[in-house]
Amino acid sequence: MSVFTVFADLVEHLADLLHPLFGATAAAAAIVLFTALVRLLVHPLSRAAARGQRARTALQPRIAELRARHKDDPKRLQEAVLELHAEEKVSPVSGCLPGLLQLPAFFLLYHLFSSASIGGEGNGLLDHRLFAAPLGGRFADVLSGGGGGGGVFGGAGLVYLGLFVLVAVVAAFNYRRTKRMMAASGPVLVQEGESVPGLGAVSRAMPFMSFFTLFTVAVVPLAAALYVVTSTTWSAVERAVLYR
């Protein structure tokens, strides 16, 4: 029995349990519940990432001292900054780990709702819907006249529009919060105007990462999009609490 068959059975069982409460949308509710369970599992890592962010912010005065001390020796400054992070057990990229650990669950959902068959049998998960939108459908199906019919303002289209609005609100919230956090912590500088190699591009891109979710929701199966939207919303609430 493959991992995909086991996971498909899990989603079906969760949908059966939730059916009395959610009816035809029970499978979508099961995906939301599954996403919440995944986020609970990685929550300790999210708390650790928050502690790391506070630690990086606290190190800025000491980094400023190192910058003044080694202003004529960029290589030594870089080494001193990295040594300081190692001494204080602070990783500049520790906040990425919770997101990376969620990728397997996302790809499982993507595969399940992109496959016509699972374990050699027809994929019954594709029969489930979120209101008028099939969980195995994509926004492109709506644009082409499929996926429930009615176009963008039909039943399936309104489901996607609702998700897009939610993602846009969460992305704007995350953008503002990320900009404030980056301004507070500052870049890890090795000399005036220059950051630790590789981190500059990441730092510039970070505030915009949430907006990439809009593209993801538009191109993946609705089930996977629902996972992404739920996880992104969870992250926004979690960060508001942990980084307050």
C-alpha positions in Angstrom: 0.0 0.0 0.0 1.5 3.3 -1.1 1.7 6.5 0.9 -0.8 8.0 -1.5 -3.4 5.3 -0.8 -2.9 5.7 2.9 -3.3 9.5 2.7 -6.4 9.2 0.4 -8.0 6.9 3.0 -7.2 9.4 5.7 -8.9 12.2 3.8 -11.9 10.0 3.1 -12.2 9.0 6.8 -12.0 12.6 7.9 -14.6 13.6 5.4 -16.9 10.8 6.6 -16.5 12.0 10.2 -17.2 15.6 9.3 -20.1 14.9 6.9 -22.8 15.3 9.6 -21.6 18.9 10.1 -20.5 20.0 6.7 -22.5 17.8 4.2 -21.2 18.0 0.7 -18.2 20.1 1.7 -17.0 17.6 4.3 -13.9 16.7 2.2 -12.9 20.4 2.0 -13.4 20.7 5.8 -11.2 17.6 6.2 -8.4 19.3 4.3 -8.7 22.4 6.5 -8.6 20.1 9.6 -5.6 18.2 8.2 -3.8 21.5 7.5 -4.5 22.6 11.1 -3.1 19.3 12.4 0.1 19.8 10.3 0.5 23.4 11.6 0.1 22.2 15.2 2.9 19.7 14.6 5.3 22.3 13.3 4.2 25.0 15.9 7.1 24.2 18.2 9.4 25.1 15.3 7.5 28.3 14.7 8.0 29.2 18.3 11.7 28.5 18.0 11.8 30.7 14.9 10.2 33.5 16.8 12.7 33.2 19.5 15.4 33.3 16.9 14.0 36.5 15.4 14.0 38.2 18.7 17.6 37.0 19.3 18.7 38.4 15.9 17.1 41.7 16.8 18.9 41.7 20.2 22.3 41.1 18.4 22.1 44.2 16.3 24.0 46.5 18.7 26.8 44.0 19.0 26.9 43.6 15.2 27.1 47.4 14.9 30.2 47.3 17.2 31.8 44.6 15.1 31.1 46.7 12.0 32.9 49.7 13.5 35.8 47.5 14.8 36.4 45.7 11.5 35.3 48.4 9.0 38.6 48.1 7.1 38.6 44.3 7.0 35.4 43.0 5.4 36.5 39.4 5.5 37.2 39.5 9.2 34.0 41.3 9.8 32.0 38.6 8.0 33.8 35.9 10.1 33.1 37.8 13.3 29.4 38.2 12.5 29.1 34.5 11.7 31.0 33.6 14.9 28.7 35.8 16.9 25.6 34.0 15.4 27.2 30.6 16.2 28.1 31.6 19.7 24.6 32.8 20.4 23.1 29.8 18.6 21.2 32.1 16.2 20.6 31.0 12.6 19.8 33.7 10.0 17.6 31.3 8.2 15.9 29.4 11.0 12.5 30.9 10.2 12.4 28.9 6.9 12.2 25.5 8.5 8.5 25.5 9.5 7.5 26.3 5.9 9.9 23.7 4.4 8.5 20.9 6.6 5.0 21.6 5.3 5.9 20.9 1.6 5.5 17.1 1.8 1.8 17.5 2.9 1.2 20.0 0.1 2.7 17.7 -2.6 0.6 14.8 -1.3 -2.6 16.8 -1.7 -1.4 18.0 -5.1 -0.8 14.5 -6.3 -4.0 13.1 -4.8 -6.2 15.7 -6.5 -4.3 15.6 -9.8 -4.5 11.8 -10.3 -7.4 10.0 -12.0 -6.6 6.8 -10.1 -5.0 6.0 -6.7 -3.6 2.5 -6.0 -5.0 1.2 -9.3 -8.6 2.3 -8.6 -10.6 5.3 -9.5 -9.9 8.4 -7.4 -13.1 9.0 -5.5 -11.6 12.2 -4.0 -12.2 13.9 -7.3 -16.0 13.7 -6.7 -15.8 16.0 -3.7 -16.5 19.7 -3.9 -16.2 23.0 -2.1 -19.7 24.3 -2.8 -19.8 24.4 -6.6 -16.1 24.0 -7.2 -14.6 20.5 -7.6 -11.6 19.9 -5.3 -9.7 18.5 -8.2 -10.4 21.4 -10.5 -8.2 24.5 -11.2 -9.0 28.2 -11.8 -8.0 27.6 -15.4 -11.1 25.3 -15.7 -13.3 28.1 -14.6 -11.8 30.5 -17.1 -12.3 28.0 -19.9 -15.9 27.4 -18.9 -15.5 24.2 -17.0 -15.1 23.6 -13.3 -18.8 24.1 -12.4 -19.8 26.4 -15.2 -20.8 30.0 -15.1 -17.4 31.5 -15.7 -15.6 33.7 -13.1 -18.9 34.9 -11.6 -20.5 31.4 -11.6 -20.6 29.2 -8.5 -17.1 27.8 -8.9 -15.7 31.1 -9.9 -17.1 32.8 -6.8 -15.3 30.1 -4.6 -12.0 31.1 -6.2 -12.7 34.8 -6.0 -13.4 34.3 -2.2 -10.0 32.6 -1.8 -8.2 35.3 -3.8 -9.7 38.0 -1.6 -8.7 36.1 1.6 -5.2 35.5 0.2 -4.8 39.2 -0.8 -5.8 40.4 2.7 -3.5 38.0 4.4 -0.7 38.8 2.0 -1.0 42.5 2.7 -1.0 41.9 6.4 2.1 39.7 6.1 3.8 42.2 3.9 3.5 45.1 6.4 4.5 42.9 9.3 7.5 41.4 7.5 8.7 44.9 6.5 8.5 46.1 10.1 10.3 43.0 11.4 13.1 43.4 8.9 13.5 47.1 9.7 13.7 46.2 13.4 16.2 43.3 13.0 18.2 44.8 10.1 20.4 43.0 7.7 23.5 41.0 8.8 26.1 43.4 7.4 29.7 42.7 6.6 30.5 46.2 5.4 28.6 49.3 4.6 25.7 48.5 2.4 26.7 44.8 2.0 25.1 41.8 3.7 26.2 38.3 4.3 26.4 36.6 0.9 23.1 35.1 -0.3 20.9 36.8 2.3 20.5 40.0 0.5 18.3 38.6 -2.3 16.3 36.5 0.3 15.7 39.6 2.4 14.4 41.7 -0.5 12.1 38.9 -1.6 10.7 38.0 1.8 8.0 40.7 2.1 6.5 39.6 -1.3 6.4 35.9 -0.6 2.8 35.9 0.6 1.6 37.5 -2.7 3.1 34.5 -4.5 0.3 32.5 -2.8 -2.2 34.2 -5.3 -0.4 32.5 -8.2 -0.2 29.2 -6.3 -4.0 29.2 -5.7 -4.7 29.9 -9.4 -2.6 27.0 -10.8 -2.9 24.1 -8.4 -5.9 21.8 -7.8 -8.4 23.5 -5.4 -7.7 21.0 -2.7 -4.0 22.0 -2.7 -5.0 25.6 -2.9 -7.2 25.2 0.1 -4.3 23.8 2.0 -2.1 26.8 1.0 -4.8 29.3 1.9 -5.5 27.7 5.3 -1.8 27.4 6.1 -1.0 31.0 5.1 -3.9 32.3 7.2 -2.7 30.2 10.1 0.8 31.7 9.7 -0.5 35.2 9.7 -2.4 34.7 13.0 0.5 32.7 14.5 3.0 35.4 13.6 0.8 38.1 15.0 0.8 36.3 18.4 4.4 35.1 18.5 6.1 38.3 17.1 4.0 40.8 19.0 
